[in-house]
Amino acid sequence: MTIKRALISVSNKEGVVEFARGLVELGAEVISTGGTAKTIREAGIPVTYVSDVTGFPEILDGRVKTLHPKIHGGILALRNDDHLEQLARQEIVPIDLVAVNLYPFRETIANPGVSFEEAVENIDIGGPAMVRAAAKNHKYVLVVVNPGSYTEVLDALKAGDITDNLRRKLAREAFAHTAAYDAAITAYFKKISGEEEIFAQNLNISADLVQTLRYGENPHQQAAFYRDPRVNGPCVGNAEQMHGKALSYNNILDTNAALELVREFSEPAAVIIKHNNPCGAACAGELADAYKKAFEGDPVSAFGGIAALNRPVDAAVAEEMSKTFLEVVAAPDFTPEALEILTKKEAIRLLKTGALDRQTNDRLEIRKVNGGFLLQESDRQVLNLEELKTVTRKQVSEEELAELTFAMTIVKHVKSNAIVVTKGRQLLGVGAGQMSRINSTRIALEQAGEKARGAVLASDAFFPFRDTLDEAAKAGISAVIQPGGSVRDEESIAAADEHGIAMVFTGMRHFKH
């Protein structure tokens, strides 16, 4: 294929000069608009302004530049005798390549101070029209929307090897580009109108590929990680990797779980996640103490775990972390001394999130099922102390109430059926993902061992029978927190009274399947 005329009009100028130069060296005439033409011309590369091609100036402050038959006719014409004859009669030259990327709408609206008028002016009209036209006519026109494809296209042109697969790949990227653009505009208009639907009639998912992963949960499964460009704030999707090899599928899942739990605490906190469940969690006055307590809660499971902290990691914390193998450490930041200590371990991945003192604007969870999607609001409800109800004769002390709140915060992040045992702001035992609540209870209490005496127990859902209270009493649990709402609540309350255990109802379930 020979490129006789190429149209280049890009907001992202990365690599555009080299691409234009390569096309000219292959004998192409380059036509362009505004800033792109200026950039190409200043590099000493011959370029023709679109207005010279159309015979019509840019008007309406640049809103109309390429919307002209001499542009769209040149792009959309089939290379058959009839269409080529029509082009000749209208003195239209075919366009063989279109390199366009669109006005930076997403980048514009990411600015908190952007006005509605400025956002609207960054809605591209001519660009999407040219991209879609070229993609539709990809049998005859190469369409390039990604600067990362410039080298591949030039190499294929030089080798005379423009395959149907390459054409279709470029067209697919073009349609994805315009679809993502329109999705961003749609979401913005919903937001600023004050009528943003939680569940729209049509679900549009637009995300950017961050990396193709080595494999998924298992080596025989392919996987990739995509970032949602609409999400602002500290999270696994926006974190900066400071050290270590690429994250795996399971690393990303577990790091997300760790960050979502640790950000719940206002005091210095550390969390260690294993297989998407916390195996260690603690709060303390100093971050190093919080990490030590989290690790000591279950040092066996912590090996090879994912750690997250809600304060910057300093040398004292790094020294503690360096004593065991951790897959990932995620934190708001790392001091230079901490980086020096931790980067001596080649296998560890370090992720910098920025301050974890706020949530992101990502309020929906999406899960794929065979043949469809499940959407729900994220479980970000926190305990309202004024709504807690002590249902037993024994009342909870102020210290027990604080401990129960800590335990309930953790149990919200444990797979159901979920039971946790804590004492002194330290996670001591976890029963996760069991098919019966009593089995989760026994696992958590067995793990806590003798430390369960005087500890508290939290459950993500109500007790269907009194057996959980009976087991808790045997282990020496002093107080229990659960949602309540079972038809057998009175049996559980009676059991708690019988054993001298204080019990609090929250009225809020936290299933996590």
Summary of the structure (lengths in Angstrom):
residues: 513
radius of gyration: 29.9
end to end distance: 54.4
largest distance: 97.8
contacts: 1699
relative contact order: 0.06
helix: 40%
strand: 20%
